Amino acid sequence: MTRAEIMDWVPGSHASTFGGNPIAIAAALATMDILEREAIDNAGQVGGKILERLDGWKQAHPLVGDVRGRGLMIGIELVLDKETREPATTLRNRVETICFEKGLLILGCGETSLRLCPPLVVNEQEATVALDILEEALTQVEHEHAQARELETVGA
């Protein structure tokens, strides 16, 4: 789908299995309407609330090395040591697994980060529930990690 001055090919010069599919075009137009009407503004508003809450996690949680993002695409970097920035890949994976077991799907990103990327229509209540689950999982992993380090110290 394009303007006539761009689409100057003669019939038969280009074809595509999916080209001109009216259902796909209708879906794209409906999506654009939702984006313009509410979803982009919602992403900024709810994403801002999420980032506000996560900002405090850098001080409250020993594993959180950094929080960054824009809109609803947010990354939480987990580190073993905030000074050296040593990656906490195994612990990140454990947080991801616990979240999944509690009904929250989050994705690992890179070596040591968690990626939050909810739908653009997520509301503040849903975001709060997700962050509660994530924080429970993070706290659990931090306790498990502290206990493991304590056992290593006692055993040494």
C-alpha positions in Angstrom: 0.0 0.0 0.0 1.5 3.3 -1.1 0.9 6.6 -2.9 0.2 6.4 -6.7 3.4 8.4 -7.6 5.5 5.8 -5.8 3.7 2.8 -7.2 4.4 3.2 -10.9 5.0 -0.5 -11.7 3.0 -2.0 -14.5 0.7 -4.9 -13.5 2.6 -8.2 -13.1 6.0 -6.6 -12.5 5.9 -7.3 -8.8 3.9 -9.9 -6.8 3.8 -11.2 -3.2 2.0 -13.9 -1.4 1.0 -11.5 1.3 0.8 -8.3 -0.8 -2.5 -6.5 -0.6 -4.1 -8.8 2.0 -7.1 -6.8 3.0 -7.3 -8.4 6.5 -3.7 -7.5 7.2 -4.3 -4.0 6.0 -7.4 -3.6 8.2 -5.4 -5.0 11.2 -2.6 -2.5 10.5 -5.0 0.4 10.3 -6.7 -0.6 13.5 -3.4 -0.9 15.3 -2.3 2.5 14.1 -5.6 4.0 15.3 -5.1 2.5 18.8 -1.5 3.7 18.9 -2.5 7.3 18.0 -5.6 7.4 20.2 -4.2 6.0 23.4 -1.3 3.5 23.4 1.6 5.8 22.9 0.5 8.1 25.6 -0.3 5.2 27.9 3.2 3.8 27.3 4.8 7.0 28.5 2.5 7.4 31.5 2.6 3.8 32.8 6.3 3.4 31.8 7.1 6.5 33.8 5.4 5.0 36.9 7.3 1.7 36.4 10.6 3.5 36.2 9.8 5.6 39.3 9.3 2.4 41.3 12.3 0.6 39.8 14.6 3.5 40.5 14.5 2.8 44.2 15.5 -0.8 43.5 19.1 0.2 42.9 19.5 1.1 46.5 17.1 -1.5 48.0 18.3 -4.6 46.1 21.9 -5.8 46.2 21.7 -7.4 42.8 20.2 -4.4 40.9 23.1 -2.6 39.2 21.1 -0.4 36.9 17.6 0.4 35.7 17.1 2.0 32.3 14.4 2.4 29.8 11.9 4.5 27.8 8.2 4.1 27.7 7.4 0.5 28.4 10.7 -1.0 27.2 12.7 -1.2 30.4 15.9 -3.0 31.4 17.0 -4.1 34.8 20.7 -5.0 35.0 21.6 -7.6 37.7 25.2 -7.7 39.0 27.0 -9.6 41.7 29.0 -6.6 42.6 27.9 -3.0 42.0 31.5 -1.7 42.0 33.0 -4.3 39.5 29.7 -4.8 37.6 30.4 -8.5 37.6 27.5 -10.1 35.7 24.9 -12.1 37.6 23.7 -14.2 34.6 22.8 -17.4 36.6 20.9 -15.3 39.2 19.1 -13.4 36.4 18.0 -16.7 34.9 16.7 -17.8 38.3 14.7 -14.6 38.7 13.2 -15.2 35.2 12.3 -18.7 36.2 10.6 -17.8 39.5 8.6 -15.0 37.7 7.4 -17.5 35.1 6.4 -19.9 37.9 4.4 -17.1 39.5 2.7 -16.2 36.2 4.8 -13.4 34.9 6.7 -13.7 31.6 9.8 -11.6 31.5 12.8 -12.0 29.2 16.5 -12.0 29.7 18.4 -9.5 27.6 22.1 -9.7 26.9 24.3 -11.3 29.5 22.8 -10.0 32.7 19.7 -7.9 32.2 16.0 -8.5 32.5 13.8 -6.9 29.9 10.3 -5.7 30.7 8.3 -5.1 27.6 4.6 -5.2 28.4 1.9 -4.5 25.8 1.3 -0.8 25.1 -2.2 -1.0 26.6 -1.0 -2.3 30.0 -2.6 -0.3 32.9 -1.0 0.8 36.2 -2.8 -1.9 38.2 -1.4 -4.6 35.9 2.0 -3.1 36.0 1.9 -3.0 39.8 1.0 -6.7 40.0 3.9 -7.5 37.6 6.4 -5.4 39.6 5.2 -7.1 42.9 5.9 -10.5 41.4 9.2 -9.4 40.0 10.3 -7.9 43.3 9.2 -11.1 45.2 11.3 -13.2 42.8 14.3 -10.8 43.1 14.1 -10.8 46.9 13.9 -14.6 46.9 17.0 -15.0 44.7 18.9 -12.4 46.8 18.1 -14.5 49.9 19.1 -17.7 48.2 22.4 -16.1 47.0 23.2 -14.8 50.4 22.6 -18.2 52.0 24.8 -19.9 49.4 27.6 -17.4 50.1 27.2 -17.9 53.8 27.6 -21.7 53.4 30.7 -21.2 51.3 32.2 -19.0 54.0 31.4 -21.5 56.7 32.7 -24.4 54.6 35.9 -22.6 53.8 
